[in-house]
């Protein structure tokens, strides 16, 4: 069911290409039979997960003081409807990809922004109105992009909470 599972993904084209080419190359020896082993599994000292965590940049501390409530309450509403956090979760991957692409902020920062907004939407129990959910998602996308651009241009304090 790869065609259904990966519909709309760039990976589907690669998978279809492999389906076409693999039978033709099944009996062809590799151009380079063997290479030198860099590190054997016995010599490895950490798992892939441990290596990823070591190099994964956590940028959540950069946005921990963001004052999101007033803006999110302006975009979404309380009451009956689809949870706004759920709506955002459905579009998280595309949103992170597009904010990263169009603004140039690091993917880790774009992801941290989206995660922070999603968490706050959940905490505030905000909902998307069925007749306005598309517009609300557009507005939320513009809002998160604006937060990213504000950070990128160096005006990091523009949207932070004021200390009293």
N, C-alpha and C positions, 0 to 999 in steps of 0.2 A: 504493500500500500504506500510505497514511497512517493508515487505521483500525488496522492492526496495529502500525505503528511508534509511534503515539502513544496506544495503548490504555492507559487508566489515568491519562493526563495531563490536566490541565485544558485544555491547548492543543487537545485533540481537539474539545471543545465549540465552541471559537472557529472552528476550521477547518470544522466541519460548518455552523456559522452562516454563514460566508462562502460556502460552497458553495450555500446556500439563497438568500442575499441578492444575491450578485454578479450573477446573470443579470437580476434585477429592476432593478438600478441601472446596468447596462452602458451604456445610452444616456442616462442622466440627467446633465446637466452638473453639475459641482461647485458647491456653494453660493457659494464664493468662487473665482472663476476663477484669479486669480493673486495671489500675495503678494509682498512685497518680499524680494529675496534678501539674506540676512544675510551670508553669505560664499560666494563662488564657489569651485569646486574649484581654480581657478588660484591663488586667494589663500590656500588652506589651507597651513599650514606643517608639519603633522605628520599622520601616518596615524592611523587609529582605534586601532590597536594601541599606538602611542606615547602617545596621549592616555589610553588605559586604564591603561597602565603608570604614567603620571604620577600618576593618581588612585587607583591600586590600593594598598591599605594592606597591607603585609607585617607581620603580627604574630607571625611565627615566633620572633622574639627574645624575646617575652614568655613563651614556654613552653619555651625551650631547656634549662632546668635541671630539667625534670620528671623525676622518678625513676619510670619506668614499669615497669621489669623485674619487680619482685616481684609487682606487681598483675597484669600480663599473664600471668606464669607461674602465677598462681593461677587465672586464668580459662581459659587454654588449656593445651595440653600439647605435648610433643615426641614425635616418632616418626612413625607413619604416619597419614595423614588428609589432608583438604583444607587447604591453607595458610590460616591464619587471616587473613593479609593479603588474600587473594583473597576470602574471605567478607566482610570489611569493605569491600573495593572494590565489591562487588556492591550494598552498601547505603549507600555513601558519601553520595550525594545526599540520600536520605531522612534519614539520620542528621544531616547538617549542617543541613538544613531544620528538623528537629524540635528539635534542641538550640537552635538560634537562636530558634525559636518559643516553646518552653516556658521557656527560661531568660532570654531577652532579651539574651544576649551577642551581640556583633556577629557577623555571618555570617563575616567574615574570621577572627575568633578561633576560631569553631566549626570552620571548615575547617582552620585551622592545627593545632588539637587532633587532629582526625581524621587529618590527614596525618602528624603526629608518631607517633600510635599505629600507623598502618598501616606506617610505615617501621620502627618498632621491632619489630613483629610479624614483618616480613620478615627483619630482621637476626637475630632470635632463632630463626628458622625454626620458629615455633609453628604448631600445627595445630588444627583444629576436629574433634572426634570426631563421626563421622556421627550417632550416636545422641544427641549432646548439642549439636549445632551451633546449633539454635534457642535453647536455653537460654543457650548461650555468647554468642550475639548479643544477647540481652536483657541479660545481665550486662554486656557490653561497652557497650551503650547507656547503662545506668545509670551505669557507671563514667565514661564521657566526659561525661555530664550532670553528674555530681558534680564532675569537674574544672572544668567550665565554671562551676558555681555557686560553687565555692571561689574561683575567680578573681573572679567577679562580686561576691561579698560582701566582697571586700577582703582575704581571708586567703590571699594569693597564695603564701605560703611553706609552707602546710600539706602539700603533696605534693612539695615539692622535695627533692632529694638533700641529705643532710647533708654539709657539708665537714669533712674531718678535718684 
